[in-house]
Amino acid sequence: MATARTARLDRPPVAPAEPLAAHIESLDLEGRGVARIDGKVAFIEGALPGKHVLWQRNRAKARFDTGRVVAVLRPSTLRAEPRCPHFGLEQGSCGGCSMQHLDPRAQVSVKQRMLEESLWRIGHVRPEMVLRPICGLAWNYRHRARLTVRYIEKKGGALVGFHERASSYVADMRVCPVLAASVATLLVPLRELVSSLTIRDRLPQIEVAVAQQATVLVLRILAPLGAGDTPLLLDFAQRHGVSFWVQTSGPDSAEPLVAGEPNALALPLPEFGLSLPFRPTDFTQVNHRTNEVLVRRALALLAPEPGDAVADFFCGMGNFTLPLATRSRQVIGLEGSPPLLRRAESAAADAGLADKVRFVTRNLFEWTDEDWPALRAAAGGNIDRVLIDPPRDGAAALVTALAKDPHPPRRLVYVSCNPATLARDCGTLVEGGRWVLRSAGIVNMFPHTSHVESIAVLEPLP
C-alpha cells in the first residue's frame, strides 16, 4: 500500500489558475495595489493606481485575496523606472524597497492618503488642515541599516544585503542606491571580506551607521575572531575608509575592533548649533537630512515660548529635547533606555544646555493618571507643551491619561512611525470631546518603501 507521502508524490501537478483581470484603485499600507472584484478586495503586488492588470492569485481568504501582477494591460502614468538593478516585485528580488516603480512625488501622495485613511478608519478623526509633506534625499539616504550575512559555499561565498521579497533568504545584491554613498558600493567587497574570514559562517549580521565624519560597520559575531581575521579587517577598513566594531551579544556589547579608537558618529542639527554623538548600535533616524527638516518643523508646530516648560516623551538621545531647550525655559525628557539618556545628558552638557534640561528614566507604556500631576510638579507647576515620539506601539497609556487630565498642555505635537497607532491615539484624545486634531502630514523618512512616518498637532478645546 502506498504511504500518504508516496500518494502525494504520485499526484499530477496542479496547473496554476488562469490570470485574472483587475483595475487598480489605490495602494495599501504595504504598497500593494488594491482592486475590488465581485465585492471582494484583492491586494496585488506590483500594481499601481490607474493600471489595468492581469494578476495571479496566491492566497484566498474569506474577506480578501492576495496575488501579484503577471502582465500590465494599461500602464499607469505614475510609473517610474527603478534605479536599482535588484529591485523587483517577483520572488528572489531585494525586499528592501517596495515602491521604486512609482514616481517619487506620487509616493508622497500615496503615503499622505494612507495617513488620512488610517486617521479616519481607525481613529474616526480628520485633521482640520493637511500639512505640507516633509521630504529630504530620495537616494543614498540610509545612514542606518541592518544587513544580513549568509555564507553559502554552493553559491561561491558570502551574501551581504537585505532579505529577498517576502523571504528569509538574502538577496544577491551588488549595489544599493538607497544606502549612504560611503557604503552603497561596498556590498561586493564585503562579500569577499566575509568569505575570507575564519568565522564566515558565524557572522549573521552587519549593522551600518554613517555620519558626516565616520562610517562604522558593526559585525555581529557568534564566535571569537580567528588569528588572521583582524589584519584582514584592518586592511579593509583602511582601504575603504570605514571603522569596524564587534558585537558579541546585546547592542551595548559592541566595541571598536581597535581598542580606544574614538567614535566620531554624531547626528547633525546645524540649525540649532547642535551635534548629538551616538554609538553605532543606538537608535537614530536613518535619514539625517529629513530628520533636520522634521526637527525644524516639529519645533515650529509646537511653537514653544521662552517661558514655557516642555515635556518630550520617548526622547531617546535628545533629538528633539536639545533643540527645544534652545527655545524654551525648561525641557523634561522622558525615556525608558538609560544608555540613550546618558548620551542625551552628555550632549546637553557639551552644548551648554544642562541647566535647561532634565532627563527622567521611565517606562512610558505604564503611564498613569497620577503621573501628569507629578510631572507638572517637577516642572514647577505647569507643562505648557508636549512632544511625543513613540515607537511603533504608540503612546496609548500616555494619551489615555492625558485625555482625562484637567490641566492639559496648550499644544501637543505627535511624531509617529506607525499611522495605525497614531490614528488610535488621536482618536482617544478627540473622542472625549476635549481635544481637536488641528493638522497632520507625512514625513517621507524612507523613500521607495511603504513605511509611513507622520506628524500631527493636537490642541485642547477652550
C-alpha positions in Angstrom: 0.0 0.0 0.0 1.3 3.4 -0.9 2.1 5.7 2.0 0.4 9.2 2.3 3.7 10.7 1.3 4.1 8.5 -1.8 0.5 9.1 -2.8 1.1 12.9 -2.7 4.2 12.5 -4.8 2.3 10.4 -7.4 -0.4 13.1 -7.9 -0.1 15.1 -11.1 1.0 18.7 -10.6 -1.9 21.2 -10.2 -2.0 23.7 -13.0 -1.9 27.3 -11.9 -5.2 29.2 -12.2 -5.7 31.4 -15.2 -4.6 35.1 -14.6 -7.4 37.5 -13.6 -8.1 41.0 -14.9 -8.3 43.9 -12.4 -8.5 47.7 -12.3 -6.3 49.1 -9.5 -8.0 51.8 -7.4 -5.3 52.6 -4.8 -2.3 51.3 -2.8 -2.5 49.8 0.7 0.0 50.4 3.6 2.4 47.8 2.2 2.5 49.4 -1.3 0.3 46.7 -2.9 -2.4 47.6 -5.5 -6.0 47.5 -4.2 -8.7 46.2 -6.5 -12.3 45.2 -5.9 -13.5 42.2 -7.8 -17.1 40.8 -7.3 -17.4 42.6 -4.0 -14.1 41.2 -2.6 -10.9 43.2 -2.1 -7.7 42.0 -3.7 -4.2 43.1 -2.7 -1.8 42.8 -5.7 2.0 43.1 -5.6 3.4 45.3 -8.3 0.2 47.1 -9.3 -0.2 50.9 -9.4 -3.3 53.1 -9.2 -4.9 53.5 -12.6 -3.5 50.3 -14.0 -5.4 47.6 -15.7 -3.5 44.4 -15.0 -3.6 40.6 -15.2 -2.7 39.1 -11.8 -2.2 35.7 -10.3 -3.9 34.8 -7.0 -1.6 33.2 -4.5 -3.8 33.3 -1.4 -7.6 33.4 -1.0 -9.2 34.4 2.3 -12.8 34.8 3.3 -12.6 38.7 3.0 -9.7 39.3 0.7 -7.3 37.8 -1.8 -3.6 38.4 -2.4 -1.5 38.0 -5.5 1.0 39.5 -7.9 1.0 41.1 -11.3 1.8 38.9 -14.3 1.1 41.5 -17.1 0.2 45.2 -17.3 -2.7 45.8 -19.8 -2.7 49.6 -19.4 0.3 51.3 -17.8 -0.1 53.8 -15.1 1.1 57.4 -15.7 2.7 57.2 -12.2 5.2 54.5 -13.1 8.9 55.2 -12.8 11.9 53.3 -13.9 13.6 51.7 -10.9 17.1 52.8 -10.3 18.3 49.7 -8.5 19.1 46.6 -10.7 18.0 44.4 -7.8 14.5 45.9 -7.4 11.7 43.8 -8.5 8.3 42.5 -7.4 8.9 38.9 -8.1 10.3 36.2 -5.8 14.1 36.5 -5.4 14.4 40.3 -5.8 15.5 42.5 -3.0 12.8 43.3 -0.5 14.4 46.5 0.9 12.3 48.7 -1.3 8.7 48.3 -2.5 8.0 51.5 -4.4 10.9 52.2 -6.8 8.5 51.6 -9.7 6.3 54.5 -8.5 7.3 58.2 -9.2 8.8 59.7 -6.0 6.2 62.5 -6.0 3.4 60.0 -6.3 4.9 58.0 -3.5 4.5 61.0 -1.2 0.9 61.5 -2.3 0.1 57.8 -1.7 1.6 58.0 1.8 -0.4 61.1 2.6 -3.6 59.3 1.5 -2.6 56.3 3.6 -2.2 58.5 6.7 -5.6 60.3 6.1 -7.4 56.9 5.6 -5.8 55.5 8.8 -6.8 58.5 10.8 -10.4 58.2 9.7 -10.8 54.4 9.6 -9.1 53.7 12.9 -9.4 56.9 14.9 -12.5 58.3 13.3 -10.7 61.7 13.1 -9.9 64.1 10.3 -7.3 66.9 10.6 -8.5 70.4 10.1 -5.5 71.0 7.9 -3.2 68.7 5.9 0.5 69.7 6.4 3.0 70.0 3.6 5.0 66.8 3.4 8.4 66.6 5.0 10.9 65.3 2.4 14.7 65.1 2.1 17.1 63.0 0.0 15.4 60.2 -2.1 18.7 58.3 -2.8 21.7 57.4 -0.7 19.7 58.5 2.3 20.0 55.5 4.6 22.6 56.3 7.3 21.4 53.3 9.3 20.8 49.8 8.0 21.0 46.2 9.2 22.5 43.9 6.6 22.0 40.1 6.8 25.0 37.9 6.1 24.9 34.3 4.9 27.9 32.2 3.9 26.7 29.7 1.2 29.5 27.6 -0.2 27.4 26.3 -3.0 26.8 29.9 -4.2 30.5 30.7 -4.1 30.8 32.6 -0.9 29.0 35.1 1.3 25.9 37.1 0.5 25.5 40.5 2.2 22.3 42.6 1.9 18.6 42.9 2.6 16.2 39.9 2.6 14.6 38.9 -0.6 11.0 40.0 -1.0 8.7 38.0 1.3 11.5 35.6 2.2 14.1 34.9 4.9 16.8 34.4 2.2 19.4 37.1 1.5 19.1 38.9 -1.8 22.0 38.5 -4.2 22.9 42.3 -4.1 25.9 44.0 -5.5 24.9 47.7 -5.2 22.3 49.6 -3.2 21.3 53.1 -4.3 19.4 53.9 -1.1 22.4 53.2 1.3 24.6 56.1 2.1 27.2 56.8 -0.5 30.1 55.5 1.7 28.6 52.0 1.8 26.4 51.8 -1.3 29.2 50.2 -3.4 30.8 48.1 -0.6 28.5 45.1 -0.9 30.7 43.1 -3.2 33.9 43.9 -1.2 32.1 43.0 2.0 31.1 39.7 0.4 34.7 39.0 -0.4 35.9 40.0 3.0 33.4 37.8 4.9 34.2 34.9 2.7 37.9 35.2 3.7 37.2 35.2 7.5 37.6 32.2 9.7 34.2 33.0 11.3 32.4 33.5 7.9 29.6 31.1 9.0 29.3 32.6 12.4 28.7 36.2 11.3 25.0 36.7 10.7 24.7 40.5 10.5 26.5 43.7 9.8 25.0 46.9 11.2 25.7 50.1 9.3 26.0 53.5 10.9 27.0 56.5 8.9 27.6 60.2 9.9 29.4 63.1 8.3 32.8 62.2 9.8 32.6 58.4 10.1 31.3 55.2 8.7 31.1 52.3 11.2 30.3 48.7 10.4 29.3 46.6 13.4 30.0 42.9 13.0 27.5 40.7 15.0 29.6 37.6 15.7 28.7 34.3 17.3 32.3 33.2 17.8 35.7 34.9 18.5 37.6 36.3 15.6 40.3 34.0 14.3 44.0 34.8 14.5 44.1 36.0 10.9 40.8 37.9 10.8 41.8 41.1 12.5 44.6 42.0 9.9 42.1 41.4 7.1 39.5 43.7 8.8 42.0 46.4 9.4 43.3 46.3 5.8 39.7 46.6 4.5 39.0 49.5 6.9 42.0 51.4 5.7 41.3 50.8 2.0 37.6 51.8 2.2 37.6 54.5 4.9 35.4 52.7 7.4 35.8 51.5 11.0 34.8 48.1 12.4 33.2 47.4 15.7 32.5 43.9 17.1 29.3 42.9 18.9 29.2 39.6 20.7 25.8 39.8 22.4 23.4 42.7 23.0 23.8 46.2 21.5 25.7 47.5 24.5 28.4 44.8 24.0 29.6 46.5 20.7 33.1 47.8 20.9 35.7 49.1 18.4 37.9 46.5 16.8 40.8 48.7 17.7 40.6 49.4 21.4 40.5 53.0 22.3 39.6 54.1 18.7 37.5 57.3 19.1 33.8 57.3 18.0 33.2 60.1 15.5 29.5 59.3 14.9 27.2 62.3 15.5 23.7 63.4 14.4 23.9 66.9 13.0 21.3 69.6 13.8 23.1 72.6 12.4 20.1 75.0 12.6 20.3 74.7 16.3 24.1 74.6 16.6 23.9 71.0 17.8 25.6 67.7 17.1 24.5 64.7 19.0 27.1 61.9 19.4 25.8 58.3 19.3 27.1 54.8 19.3 26.6 52.7 16.1 24.0 50.5 17.8 22.0 53.4 19.2 18.6 54.2 17.7 18.8 57.2 15.4 16.8 58.4 12.4 18.0 56.7 9.2 17.6 59.8 7.1 19.7 62.6 8.5 18.6 65.3 6.0 14.9 64.5 6.5 15.5 64.5 10.3 16.8 68.0 10.2 13.7 69.2 8.4 11.5 67.2 10.8 13.0 68.7 13.9 12.7 72.2 12.5 9.0 71.6 11.5 8.2 70.0 14.9 9.5 72.9 16.8 7.7 75.4 14.6 4.4 73.5 15.1 4.9 73.2 18.8 5.8 76.9 19.0 7.4 76.9 22.5 7.8 80.3 24.1 10.8 81.4 26.1 9.0 81.0 29.4 7.5 77.6 28.6 8.1 74.2 30.2 8.0 71.4 27.7 7.8 67.6 28.1 9.5 65.4 25.5 8.3 61.8 25.7 10.3 58.9 24.3 13.1 61.5 24.0 15.9 59.0 23.1 19.2 60.7 22.9 17.7 64.2 22.7 16.9 64.6 19.1 14.0 67.0 19.9 14.9 67.7 23.6 18.0 69.7 23.0 16.6 71.9 20.2 13.6 72.5 22.4 15.9 73.7 25.1 17.2 76.4 22.9 13.6 77.8 22.5 12.1 77.3 26.0 12.7 77.8 29.7 12.9 74.1 30.6 12.6 70.7 28.9 12.0 67.4 30.7 13.0 64.4 28.5 11.5 61.1 29.4 12.8 57.8 28.1 12.9 54.1 29.0 16.5 53.5 27.9 19.2 54.6 30.4 22.0 54.3 27.8 20.3 56.7 25.5 19.6 59.1 28.4 23.3 59.1 29.3 24.1 60.1 25.7 21.4 62.9 25.9 22.8 64.2 29.2 26.3 64.3 27.8 25.2 66.1 24.7 23.3 68.6 26.7 26.4 69.3 28.9 28.6 69.7 25.8 26.1 72.2 24.3 25.8 74.3 27.5 22.2 73.3 28.0 22.5 71.2 31.1 20.7 73.8 33.2 17.7 73.8 30.9 17.1 70.1 30.6 16.2 67.3 32.9 16.1 63.6 31.9 14.0 61.0 33.6 14.2 57.2 33.1 10.6 56.0 32.9 8.6 53.1 31.4 6.2 55.2 29.4 4.0 52.3 28.5 2.9 52.2 32.2 2.0 55.9 32.5 -1.0 56.5 34.8 -3.4 59.3 35.7 -1.3 60.3 38.7 1.9 60.8 36.6 0.6 64.0 34.9 0.3 66.0 38.2 3.7 64.6 39.3 5.3 65.8 36.1 3.8 69.3 36.4 5.2 69.5 39.9 8.6 68.5 38.7 8.3 71.3 36.1 7.4 73.9 38.7 3.7 73.9 38.4 2.8 73.6 34.7 3.6 71.7 31.4 2.9 74.2 28.6 3.7 72.0 25.6 4.3 68.3 24.9 6.1 66.4 22.2 5.6 62.6 21.8 7.8 60.5 19.5 7.0 56.8 20.4 8.0 53.5 18.8 5.5 51.6 16.6 3.4 50.6 19.5 2.4 54.2 20.0 1.6 56.0 23.3 -1.7 54.6 24.5 -1.1 54.9 28.2 0.1 58.5 27.9 -2.8 59.7 25.8 -5.4 57.8 27.8 -4.3 59.6 30.9 -3.9 62.9 29.1 -7.5 62.7 27.7 -8.8 62.8 31.3 -6.3 65.3 32.8 -8.0 68.6 33.9 -4.9 70.7 33.2 -3.7 69.7 29.7 -0.8 71.4 27.9 -1.6 74.1 25.4 -0.4 72.1 22.5 0.7 68.5 21.6 2.9 67.5 18.7 2.9 63.8 18.0 5.7 62.3 15.8 4.8 58.8 14.6 6.4 55.9 12.8 3.1 54.0 12.6 -0.1 55.6 11.1 -2.3 53.0 12.8 -1.2 53.7 16.4 -1.1 57.5 15.6 -4.8 57.2 14.5 -5.7 55.2 17.6 -4.1 57.7 19.9 -5.5 60.7 18.2 -8.9 59.1 18.4 -8.5 58.6 22.1 -7.9 62.3 22.6 -10.5 63.6 20.3 -13.4 61.2 21.2 -13.7 62.6 24.7 -14.7 66.0 23.2 -11.8 67.9 24.9 -9.2 67.8 22.1 -9.1 68.6 18.4 -6.8 67.4 15.7 -5.6 70.6 14.1 -3.3 69.2 11.4 -1.4 66.2 10.2 1.0 65.3 7.4 3.6 62.7 6.4 7.3 62.5 6.9 9.0 60.7 4.0 11.8 59.2 6.1 12.0 56.0 4.0 11.6 56.9 0.3 10.8 54.0 -2.1 9.3 51.9 0.8 5.7 51.7 2.1 6.9 52.9 5.5 4.9 55.9 6.6 6.1 58.3 9.3 3.9 61.3 10.2 3.4 64.3 12.4 0.2 65.6 14.0 -0.8 68.7 16.0 -3.5 68.5 18.7 -4.9 71.2 21.0 -7.3 71.1 23.9 -10.6 72.9 23.3 -11.2 76.0 25.5 
